[in-house]
Amino acid sequence: MLTIAEQKIRPVRQDDIAEISLLEEASFDDPYPSYFLSELARDNPDTFLVLTSNNEIVAYGVVDHWEDHDHLISIAVRPDSRRKGLGEALLVELEKRLSKERPLKLEVRKSNLAAIQLYSKRGFTKTGAAEGYYGDGEDAVIMEKRLVEETLLGS
């Protein structure tokens, strides 16, 4: 019998933090601590989203609002759910919730080619590099995107 997973994107809740912390640890060599994730959830109720499949969190993404731009802090997808478009779905939903007057910026590991490819596909351009940005000394690629209002053609 084939069962189709029910997937849903929703805003984070404080009781999601433990599950998000486990996802963070499974995804990154230098995971954010749970207290930081909890602060991000508190400060960004509209732009900290989780993607659930059968009521389990399989991905999350968070954008923080900085003084002169919006900043994609993190997108993570559970290892067994990668390469299925979930990260892109989260990114698309996050972009819909952001101001069109402010650029969206991010840093990504130079070695994370899958993420760089996703961001490029979504219209981000490389604007710089940060040497030794990560705790292990790896450089980051700095990327930026100007969000534009979606317009209907021919109407």
C-alpha positions as CSV (number, residue, x, y, z in Angstrom):
1,M,0.0,0.0,0.0
2,L,1.4,3.4,-1.0
3,T,1.1,6.2,1.5
4,I,1.6,9.8,0.4
5,A,3.2,11.9,3.1
6,E,1.2,15.0,4.0
7,Q,3.6,17.9,3.9
8,K,2.8,21.3,5.3
9,I,4.8,24.5,5.9
10,R,3.9,26.4,9.0
11,P,5.4,29.0,11.4
12,V,7.6,27.6,14.1
13,R,6.3,27.1,17.7
14,Q,8.5,27.2,20.8
15,D,7.8,23.5,21.4
16,D,9.4,22.7,18.0
17,I,12.9,23.8,19.1
18,A,14.1,20.4,20.5
19,E,13.2,18.7,17.2
20,I,14.8,21.6,15.2
21,S,17.9,21.2,17.3
22,L,18.2,17.6,16.3
23,L,17.7,18.5,12.7
24,E,20.4,21.2,13.0
25,E,22.9,18.7,14.6
26,A,22.2,16.2,11.8
27,S,22.8,18.9,9.1
28,F,25.8,20.9,10.2
29,D,29.2,20.4,11.6
30,D,28.8,23.6,13.7
31,P,25.1,23.6,14.6
32,Y,23.4,26.5,16.2
33,P,22.6,26.0,19.9
34,S,19.0,25.5,20.9
35,Y,18.9,28.8,22.9
36,F,19.9,30.7,19.7
37,L,17.2,28.8,17.7
38,S,14.7,29.7,20.4
39,E,15.6,33.4,20.2
40,L,15.3,33.3,16.4
41,A,11.8,31.7,16.8
42,R,10.8,34.4,19.3
43,D,12.1,37.3,17.2
44,N,11.0,36.1,13.8
45,P,7.5,34.6,14.2
46,D,6.6,35.2,10.5
47,T,9.9,34.2,8.9
48,F,10.9,31.1,10.9
49,L,9.1,28.2,9.1
50,V,9.1,24.5,9.5
51,L,8.2,21.9,6.9
52,T,6.4,18.9,8.3
53,S,5.8,15.5,6.7
54,N,3.2,13.4,8.5
55,N,3.6,15.8,11.5
56,E,7.4,15.4,11.8
57,I,9.7,18.3,11.1
58,V,11.8,17.4,8.1
59,A,13.1,20.9,7.3
60,Y,13.2,24.4,8.6
61,G,14.3,27.9,7.4
62,V,14.7,31.2,9.2
63,V,15.2,34.8,8.0
64,D,16.2,37.4,10.5
65,H,15.6,41.1,9.9
66,W,18.8,43.1,10.1
67,E,19.1,46.9,10.0
68,D,19.6,47.3,6.2
69,H,18.6,43.8,4.8
70,D,16.9,40.5,5.5
71,H,19.3,37.7,6.3
72,L,18.8,34.0,5.6
73,I,20.2,32.5,8.8
74,S,19.7,28.9,7.9
75,I,17.8,26.3,5.9
76,A,18.2,22.7,6.8
77,V,16.6,19.6,5.5
78,R,16.8,16.2,7.2
79,P,19.4,14.0,5.5
80,D,16.8,11.4,4.5
81,S,14.6,14.0,2.9
82,R,17.1,15.9,0.8
83,R,17.1,16.4,-3.0
84,K,13.3,16.4,-3.0
85,G,12.6,20.2,-3.4
86,L,11.8,20.8,0.3
87,G,14.6,23.4,0.8
88,E,13.4,25.3,-2.3
89,A,9.8,25.1,-1.2
90,L,10.8,26.7,2.2
91,L,12.9,29.3,0.4
92,V,10.0,30.3,-1.9
93,E,7.6,30.6,1.1
94,L,10.1,32.7,3.1
95,E,10.6,35.0,0.1
96,K,6.8,35.6,-0.1
97,R,6.8,36.8,3.5
98,L,9.6,39.4,3.1
99,S,9.7,43.1,2.2
100,K,10.4,43.7,-1.5
101,E,12.3,46.9,-0.6
102,R,15.1,45.1,1.2
103,P,17.7,42.7,-0.2
104,L,17.9,39.1,1.1
105,K,21.5,38.1,2.0
106,L,23.2,34.9,3.1
107,E,26.4,33.1,3.7
108,V,27.0,29.5,2.5
109,R,30.0,27.2,2.8
110,K,32.2,27.3,-0.2
111,S,32.0,23.5,-0.4
112,N,28.2,23.3,-0.2
113,L,27.7,23.1,-3.9
114,A,24.1,21.8,-3.6
115,A,23.1,24.9,-1.6
116,I,24.9,27.3,-3.9
117,Q,23.2,25.7,-6.9
118,L,19.8,26.1,-5.2
119,Y,20.4,29.7,-4.3
120,S,21.7,30.5,-7.8
121,K,18.6,28.8,-9.3
122,R,16.4,31.1,-7.1
123,G,18.1,34.2,-8.4
124,F,20.8,34.8,-5.8
125,T,24.1,36.2,-7.0
126,K,27.6,35.9,-5.4
127,T,28.6,39.2,-4.0
128,G,31.7,38.3,-2.1
129,A,33.5,35.9,0.2
130,A,34.3,35.7,3.9
131,E,37.6,34.1,4.6
132,G,37.7,31.6,7.5
133,Y,34.0,32.4,8.2
134,Y,33.2,29.0,9.7
135,G,34.6,27.5,12.9
136,D,36.7,25.0,11.0
137,G,38.3,27.8,8.9
138,E,36.3,27.2,5.7
139,D,35.4,30.2,3.7
140,A,31.9,31.4,3.0
141,V,30.4,32.6,-0.2
142,I,28.2,35.7,0.3
143,M,25.1,35.8,-1.8
144,E,22.3,38.3,-2.3
145,K,19.0,38.6,-4.0
146,R,16.7,41.6,-4.7
147,L,13.1,40.5,-4.2
148,V,10.6,41.8,-6.7
149,E,6.9,41.8,-6.7
150,E,5.4,39.0,-8.8
151,T,3.5,40.5,-11.7
152,L,0.8,38.9,-13.8
153,L,1.6,39.2,-17.5
154,G,-1.0,39.8,-20.1
155,S,-3.8,40.8,-17.8
